[in-house]
Amino acid sequence: ASEWSHLVVDADDDQGAAVYAHEITERPIRTQLVVLAACRTADSTLRRTEGPLTLSRPFLVAGASSVIGTLWDVV
């Protein structure tokens, strides 16, 4: 994921609190499973040398064993 990829964790706030991909990788995650239940969280352009760059990658780098994301819009 790009360093500018982020999750908005408080949509009710006018500005929304964002957590950026680089912030996720900087903190250890002590869980077996992360579920990214939002629209297209596993959708990405495939990079020839790096594979898909999705929001899953920062969680895996931080120590999560598995990440579930979506390839479609969640309605």
C-alpha positions as CSV (number, residue, x, y, z in Angstrom):
1,A,0.0,0.0,0.0
2,S,1.1,3.5,-0.6
3,E,2.3,5.4,2.5
4,W,-0.7,7.6,1.9
5,S,-3.2,4.7,2.1
6,H,-5.3,5.0,5.2
7,L,-8.3,3.9,7.2
8,V,-10.8,6.5,8.5
9,V,-11.7,5.2,11.9
10,D,-14.2,7.9,12.9
11,A,-16.6,8.7,10.0
12,D,-19.0,10.6,12.3
13,D,-16.3,13.3,12.9
14,D,-16.2,16.0,10.2
15,Q,-12.5,15.4,9.6
16,G,-12.4,11.7,10.5
17,A,-9.5,10.2,12.4
18,A,-7.1,8.5,9.9
19,V,-4.6,5.7,10.5
20,Y,-2.0,5.6,7.7
21,A,-0.3,2.5,6.3
22,H,3.1,3.5,7.7
23,E,1.6,4.0,11.1
24,I,0.2,0.5,11.1
25,T,3.6,-1.0,10.3
26,E,5.3,0.9,13.1
27,R,3.2,-0.8,15.9
28,P,3.2,-4.5,16.7
29,I,-0.1,-6.3,16.2
30,R,-0.7,-9.2,18.5
31,T,-3.7,-10.9,16.8
32,Q,-4.1,-13.8,14.6
33,L,-6.8,-12.3,12.3
34,V,-7.5,-8.7,11.0
35,V,-10.8,-8.2,9.1
36,L,-10.9,-5.1,6.9
37,A,-14.7,-4.8,6.4
38,A,-14.9,-1.9,4.1
39,C,-15.2,-1.3,0.3
40,R,-12.3,-2.8,-1.8
41,T,-9.8,-3.1,1.0
42,A,-8.0,-5.9,-0.9
43,D,-8.3,-4.3,-4.3
44,S,-5.1,-3.0,-5.8
45,T,-2.9,-2.7,-8.9
46,L,-0.5,-5.6,-9.2
47,R,3.1,-4.5,-9.0
48,R,5.4,-6.6,-11.0
49,T,8.2,-6.8,-8.4
50,E,6.2,-6.5,-5.2
51,G,2.8,-8.2,-5.9
52,P,-0.5,-6.5,-4.9
53,L,-0.1,-3.5,-2.7
54,T,-3.2,-3.5,-0.5
55,L,-4.1,-2.4,3.0
56,S,-3.5,-6.0,4.0
57,R,0.3,-5.6,3.7
58,P,0.9,-3.2,6.6
59,F,-1.1,-5.5,9.0
60,L,1.0,-8.5,7.9
61,V,4.2,-6.5,8.3
62,A,3.1,-5.5,11.8
63,G,2.7,-9.1,12.8
64,A,-0.9,-10.2,12.0
65,S,-1.0,-13.8,10.9
66,S,-4.0,-13.4,8.5
67,V,-5.9,-10.5,6.9
68,I,-9.3,-10.7,5.3
69,G,-10.2,-7.9,2.9
70,T,-12.8,-7.3,0.2
71,L,-12.5,-7.0,-3.6
72,W,-16.0,-5.4,-4.0
73,D,-18.1,-2.7,-2.6
74,V,-19.7,-3.4,0.8
75,V,-23.3,-2.2,0.9
